[in-house]
Amino acid sequence: MPVIGIVQFGVQSIADRYTYVPHVGLFVLAAWGAADLMRRLPKHRHVFSDVAGAWVVFLSATTWGQAGVWRDSLTLFRHSADATGSPARLNQGLGFAYRERGAGRIQGGNLDGAIEDLRESDRYKPYDPETLWLLGGALMDAGRPGEAEAVVSRLVDIDPDAERGHVGLGLIYESQGRRTSPGSSSGGRSRSTLRAGRRRPGSLRPADFR
């Protein structure tokens, strides 16, 4: 049903995979039709062979180029953005792809690369709590608590009831030897949430801010 456009499946109404089944008949027609022509025109068999060989070379080169586009999510979304003018939905995809690569770089110890990727993710997807959390942790691990505070403060503003944002702020304040952020109404809560997190087994702990 999605193939003929009656029912939409997922967020997209058009997709390359929808052409697979409809093209089966065209492929059968081309293969059997070429074989039939070669039987009818035996003197031109070499022409068919040359055309078929050239077509295979062309398709192989095209496939090689297209496979590079599908190397990873980030490459794919970049290509799609370049081809379509980067609509809002692709920006969301780019934000996700940068976030995933940034998270992988954190695991690999490449903090500078992770921070760069997570800032790009934040640029494309500016209200994503997970991106802000990862970016704040990477900045803290890189010894940049001032920048981390600005990022985690945005996380608290976006989701004031989320405990981990206040835990993160508490850790930042503690690392700087102060109790609250100047002029911040959330500082006291961050400190108390941090202390509560240390007391309650299974709740957020300082080790979670990574």
C-alpha positions as a printed NumPy array, in Angstrom:
array([[  0.   ,   0.   ,   0.   ],
       [  2.763,   2.557,   0.736],
       [  4.324,   1.746,  -2.656],
       [  1.332,   3.077,  -4.603],
       [  0.848,   6.044,  -2.298],
       [ -2.49 ,   5.102,  -0.732],
       [ -1.089,   4.635,   2.772],
       [  1.883,   6.572,   4.16 ],
       [  4.344,   4.452,   6.121],
       [  6.593,   6.38 ,   8.498],
       [  7.413,  10.06 ,   8.204],
       [  8.207,   9.89 ,   4.486],
       [  5.695,   9.646,   1.648],
       [  8.372,   8.919,  -0.973],
       [ 11.362,   6.609,  -0.563],
       [ 13.775,   4.76 ,  -2.851],
       [ 12.82 ,   1.41 ,  -1.347],
       [  9.256,   1.847,  -2.584],
       [ 10.542,   1.331,  -6.149],
       [ 11.982,  -2.138,  -5.56 ],
       [  8.819,  -4.196,  -6.122],
       [  7.394,  -2.067,  -8.995],
       [ 10.704,  -2.326, -10.858],
       [ 10.717,  -6.132, -10.844],
       [  8.516,  -6.193, -13.93 ],
       [ 10.741,  -3.682, -15.732],
       [ 13.843,  -5.736, -14.976],
       [ 12.189,  -8.925, -16.236],
       [ 11.079,  -7.101, -19.384],
       [ 14.602,  -5.776, -20.027],
       [ 16.336,  -9.115, -19.425],
       [ 13.949, -11.314, -21.405],
       [ 13.467,  -8.676, -24.085],
       [ 17.21 ,  -8.372, -24.684],
       [ 17.558, -12.138, -24.909],
       [ 14.712, -12.291, -27.415],
       [ 16.252,  -9.517, -29.547],
       [ 19.596, -11.314, -29.611],
       [ 17.875, -14.44 , -30.921],
       [ 16.037, -12.434, -33.586],
       [ 19.117, -10.431, -34.617],
       [ 22.103, -12.809, -34.321],
       [ 24.272, -10.629, -36.588],
       [ 24.12 ,  -7.802, -34.055],
       [ 24.978,  -9.956, -31.056],
       [ 28.279,  -8.102, -30.537],
       [ 26.414,  -4.771, -30.365],
       [ 24.203,  -6.074, -27.551],
       [ 27.268,  -7.396, -25.739],
       [ 29.054,  -4.04 , -25.995],
       [ 26.005,  -2.115, -24.794],
       [ 25.469,  -4.535, -21.905],
       [ 29.13 ,  -4.267, -20.883],
       [ 29.048,  -0.464, -20.972],
       [ 25.833,  -0.465, -18.952],
       [ 27.364,  -2.715, -16.301],
       [ 30.398,  -0.411, -16.032],
       [ 28.133,   2.631, -15.7  ],
       [ 25.996,   1.011, -13.018],
       [ 29.092,  -0.159, -11.125],
       [ 30.534,   3.362, -11.067],
       [ 27.202,   4.83 ,  -9.983],
       [ 26.832,   2.216,  -7.248],
       [ 30.354,   2.927,  -5.993],
       [ 29.571,   6.635,  -5.698],
       [ 26.215,   6.075,  -4.037],
       [ 27.649,   3.579,  -1.559],
       [ 29.966,   6.327,  -0.322],
       [ 26.93 ,   8.486,   0.47 ],
       [ 25.558,   5.698,   2.693],
       [ 28.847,   5.256,   4.582],
       [ 27.345,   6.573,   7.814],
       [ 24.423,   8.651,   9.038],
       [ 26.342,  11.921,   9.04 ],
       [ 27.523,  11.536,   5.436],
       [ 24.018,  10.596,   4.323],
       [ 22.331,  13.539,   6.045],
       [ 24.961,  15.969,   4.739],
       [ 24.388,  14.749,   1.199],
       [ 20.622,  15.006,   1.597],
       [ 20.934,  18.527,   3.013],
       [ 23.126,  19.608,   0.091],
       [ 20.697,  18.093,  -2.397],
       [ 17.495,  19.487,  -0.886],
       [ 18.504,  22.753,   0.765],
       [ 18.558,  21.395,   4.35 ],
       [ 14.872,  21.461,   5.394],
       [ 13.947,  21.351,   9.078],
       [ 13.532,  17.571,   9.22 ],
       [ 17.033,  17.046,   7.838],
       [ 18.401,  19.45 ,  10.437],
       [ 16.984,  17.126,  13.078],
       [ 18.73 ,  14.203,  11.409],
       [ 22.03 ,  16.077,  11.215],
       [ 21.736,  16.971,  14.883],
       [ 21.195,  13.323,  15.78 ],
       [ 24.095,  12.157,  13.597],
       [ 26.521,  14.672,  15.103],
       [ 25.336,  13.725,  18.59 ],
       [ 25.969,  10.033,  17.972],
       [ 29.445,  10.653,  16.583],
       [ 30.208,  12.984,  19.476],
       [ 29.132,  10.332,  21.976],
       [ 31.406,   7.827,  20.26 ],
       [ 34.333,  10.229,  20.417],
       [ 33.756,  10.732,  24.14 ],
       [ 34.021,   6.97 ,  24.599],
       [ 37.219,   6.994,  22.563],
       [ 38.747,   9.806,  24.623],
       [ 38.719,  12.372,  21.794],
       [ 37.219,  15.22 ,  23.815],
       [ 38.072,  18.015,  21.374],
       [ 36.429,  16.142,  18.516],
       [ 33.456,  15.264,  20.703],
       [ 32.937,  18.887,  21.755],
       [ 33.117,  20.023,  18.141],
       [ 30.539,  17.423,  17.064],
       [ 28.219,  18.135,  19.967],
       [ 28.312,  21.858,  19.28 ],
       [ 27.326,  21.086,  15.699],
       [ 24.531,  18.872,  17.012],
       [ 23.372,  21.717,  19.237],
       [ 23.405,  24.065,  16.247],
       [ 21.124,  21.815,  14.23 ],
       [ 19.022,  20.592,  17.155],
       [ 19.253,  23.31 ,  19.821],
       [ 16.714,  22.001,  22.331],
       [ 17.893,  18.423,  22.678],
       [ 18.549,  17.592,  26.371],
       [ 20.753,  14.591,  25.575],
       [ 23.069,  16.706,  23.417],
       [ 23.389,  19.355,  26.114],
       [ 24.081,  16.719,  28.759],
       [ 26.828,  15.074,  26.691],
       [ 28.331,  18.425,  25.754],
       [ 28.356,  19.586,  29.371],
       [ 30.082,  16.373,  30.456],
       [ 32.674,  16.617,  27.667],
       [ 33.462,  20.221,  28.602],
       [ 33.856,  19.245,  32.255],
       [ 36.182,  16.388,  31.353],
       [ 38.165,  18.825,  29.196],
       [ 38.621,  21.158,  32.175],
       [ 36.283,  23.885,  30.923],
       [ 33.727,  24.232,  33.734],
       [ 32.695,  27.764,  32.787],
       [ 31.516,  26.633,  29.349],
       [ 29.988,  23.508,  30.863],
       [ 27.95 ,  25.633,  33.264],
       [ 26.469,  27.668,  30.41 ],
       [ 25.495,  24.479,  28.564],
       [ 24.017,  22.655,  31.565],
       [ 22.157,  25.814,  32.618],
       [ 20.401,  25.665,  29.256],
       [ 19.515,  22.049,  29.99 ],
       [ 17.925,  23.118,  33.295],
       [ 16.034,  25.914,  31.541],
       [ 14.669,  23.485,  28.955],
       [ 13.629,  20.856,  31.49 ],
       [ 13.603,  22.33 ,  35.021],
       [ 12.228,  19.123,  36.561],
       [ 14.992,  16.887,  35.194],
       [ 17.212,  15.868,  38.081],
       [ 20.386,  15.297,  36.092],
       [ 20.598,  18.936,  35.011],
       [ 20.668,  20.071,  38.625],
       [ 23.126,  17.318,  39.519],
       [ 25.375,  18.534,  36.708],
       [ 25.219,  22.122,  37.923],
       [ 25.976,  20.971,  41.448],
       [ 29.064,  19.159,  40.222],
       [ 30.212,  22.228,  38.324],
       [ 29.756,  24.455,  41.375],
       [ 31.617,  21.959,  43.517],
       [ 34.514,  21.765,  41.053],
       [ 34.87 ,  25.549,  41.283],
       [ 34.614,  25.61 ,  45.062],
       [ 31.412,  27.659,  45.221],
       [ 27.917,  27.006,  46.392],
       [ 25.779,  28.615,  43.703],
       [ 25.995,  30.42 ,  40.416],
       [ 25.905,  34.213,  40.83 ],
       [ 22.353,  35.42 ,  40.286],
       [ 21.047,  31.887,  39.763],
       [ 17.849,  30.744,  41.412],
       [ 18.62 ,  27.09 ,  40.66 ],
       [ 21.982,  26.94 ,  42.441],
       [ 20.593,  25.916,  45.816],
       [ 18.485,  23.225,  44.256],
       [ 21.489,  21.965,  42.302],
       [ 23.552,  21.615,  45.456],
       [ 20.769,  19.889,  47.358],
       [ 20.024,  17.597,  44.411],
       [ 23.692,  16.667,  44.206],
       [ 23.764,  15.784,  47.908],
       [ 20.546,  13.777,  47.56 ],
       [ 21.949,  11.948,  44.566],
       [ 24.935,  10.857,  46.636],
       [ 22.721,   9.611,  49.442],
       [ 20.171,   7.607,  47.454],
       [ 21.415,   4.313,  45.996],
       [ 20.524,   3.978,  42.355],
       [ 19.927,   7.71 ,  41.808],
       [ 22.139,  10.05 ,  39.828],
       [ 25.674,  10.266,  41.179],
       [ 28.676,  12.439,  40.315],
       [ 30.016,   9.568,  38.197],
       [ 26.956,   9.919,  35.968],
       [ 28.142,  13.32 ,  34.753],
       [ 30.305,  12.02 ,  31.922]])
